[in-house]
């Protein structure tokens, strides 16, 4: 589970212009923040993974990967896309690494 200080409040995030990253499993929106730590939101629709047990399993897998991120001072919202339903943990990990690399490169 993501600690409370690292959870991104969605209403605050929706009204801002964000940068968009798309991978085969995720759509990600991000902006730099001035807080000095990362904040994350993980969104997986019930249309993509209908059973809430499975949906929360994927959220926990994604959160476990994001907790290991070094501090980039970004607000990041990750939304699952349809192929996520059949993805393995290694696929999820590699897709999130791609997102991290893009943000790190773009942040410089």
C-alpha positions as CSV (number, residue, x, y, z in Angstrom):
1,X,0.0,0.0,0.0
2,X,1.2,3.5,-0.8
3,X,1.8,5.7,2.3
4,X,-0.7,8.5,2.7
5,X,1.8,11.2,2.0
6,X,2.7,9.6,-1.3
7,X,-1.0,9.2,-2.5
8,X,-2.0,11.7,-5.2
9,X,-5.4,13.4,-4.6
10,X,-7.1,12.9,-8.0
11,X,-9.4,16.0,-7.9
12,X,-6.4,18.3,-7.4
13,X,-4.5,16.5,-10.3
14,X,-7.3,16.6,-12.9
15,X,-7.3,20.3,-13.3
16,X,-3.7,20.6,-14.3
17,X,-1.9,20.3,-17.6
18,X,0.0,17.1,-17.6
19,X,2.5,15.2,-19.7
20,X,1.3,11.9,-21.2
21,X,3.2,8.6,-21.6
22,X,1.7,5.5,-23.1
23,X,3.0,2.0,-23.0
24,X,1.3,-1.2,-24.1
25,X,-0.1,-1.8,-20.5
26,X,-0.5,1.7,-19.1
27,X,-1.4,5.3,-19.8
28,X,0.5,7.6,-17.5
29,X,0.1,11.3,-16.8
30,X,2.7,13.2,-14.8
31,X,3.8,16.7,-13.7
32,X,6.7,17.8,-11.5
33,X,5.9,18.9,-8.0
34,X,7.5,21.2,-5.5
35,X,7.0,18.9,-2.5
36,X,10.3,17.0,-2.6
37,X,8.7,13.5,-2.8
38,X,6.8,11.4,-5.3
39,X,3.0,11.1,-5.2
40,X,1.1,8.3,-7.1
41,X,-2.4,7.4,-8.2
42,X,-3.2,4.0,-9.6
43,X,-6.4,3.7,-11.6
44,X,-7.8,0.5,-13.0
45,X,-11.3,0.5,-14.4
46,X,-13.9,-2.2,-13.7
47,X,-14.3,-2.5,-17.4
48,X,-10.7,-3.7,-17.8
49,X,-10.6,-6.1,-14.8
50,X,-14.2,-6.8,-13.7
51,X,-13.5,-8.6,-10.4
52,X,-12.5,-6.2,-7.6
53,X,-10.2,-8.9,-6.0
54,X,-8.1,-9.1,-9.2
55,X,-8.2,-5.3,-9.7
56,X,-6.8,-4.7,-6.2
57,X,-4.2,-7.5,-6.8
58,X,-2.9,-5.6,-9.8
59,X,-3.0,-2.3,-7.8
60,X,-0.9,-3.9,-5.1
61,X,1.6,-5.2,-7.6
62,X,2.0,-1.8,-9.2
63,X,2.3,-0.1,-5.8
64,X,5.0,-2.5,-4.8
65,X,7.0,-1.5,-7.8
66,X,6.4,2.3,-7.4
67,X,7.4,2.2,-3.7
68,X,11.0,1.4,-4.8
69,X,11.2,4.4,-7.1
70,X,13.9,6.9,-6.1
71,X,12.6,10.4,-5.4
72,X,12.0,12.4,-8.6
73,X,9.5,14.9,-7.1
74,X,6.7,14.0,-9.5
75,X,2.9,13.5,-9.4
76,X,2.1,10.4,-11.4
77,X,-1.2,8.9,-12.3
78,X,-1.1,5.5,-13.9
79,X,-4.2,4.1,-15.6
80,X,-4.4,0.4,-16.7
81,X,-5.2,-0.4,-20.3
82,X,-7.0,-3.5,-21.7
83,X,-3.9,-5.7,-22.2
84,X,-3.2,-5.4,-18.4
85,X,-5.7,-8.2,-17.7
86,X,-3.4,-10.9,-19.2
87,X,-0.1,-9.3,-18.1
88,X,2.6,-11.0,-16.0
89,X,4.4,-9.3,-13.1
90,X,7.6,-9.1,-15.2
91,X,5.6,-7.3,-18.0
92,X,4.2,-4.9,-15.5
93,X,7.6,-4.2,-14.0
94,X,9.2,-3.6,-17.4
95,X,6.4,-1.2,-18.5
96,X,6.8,0.8,-15.3
97,X,10.6,0.9,-15.8
98,X,9.9,2.4,-19.3
99,X,7.7,5.1,-17.7
100,X,10.4,5.8,-15.1
101,X,13.1,6.2,-17.7
102,X,11.0,8.6,-19.8
103,X,10.2,10.7,-16.8
104,X,13.8,10.8,-15.6
105,X,15.0,11.7,-19.1
106,X,12.3,14.4,-19.6
107,X,12.8,15.9,-16.1
108,X,16.5,16.8,-16.8
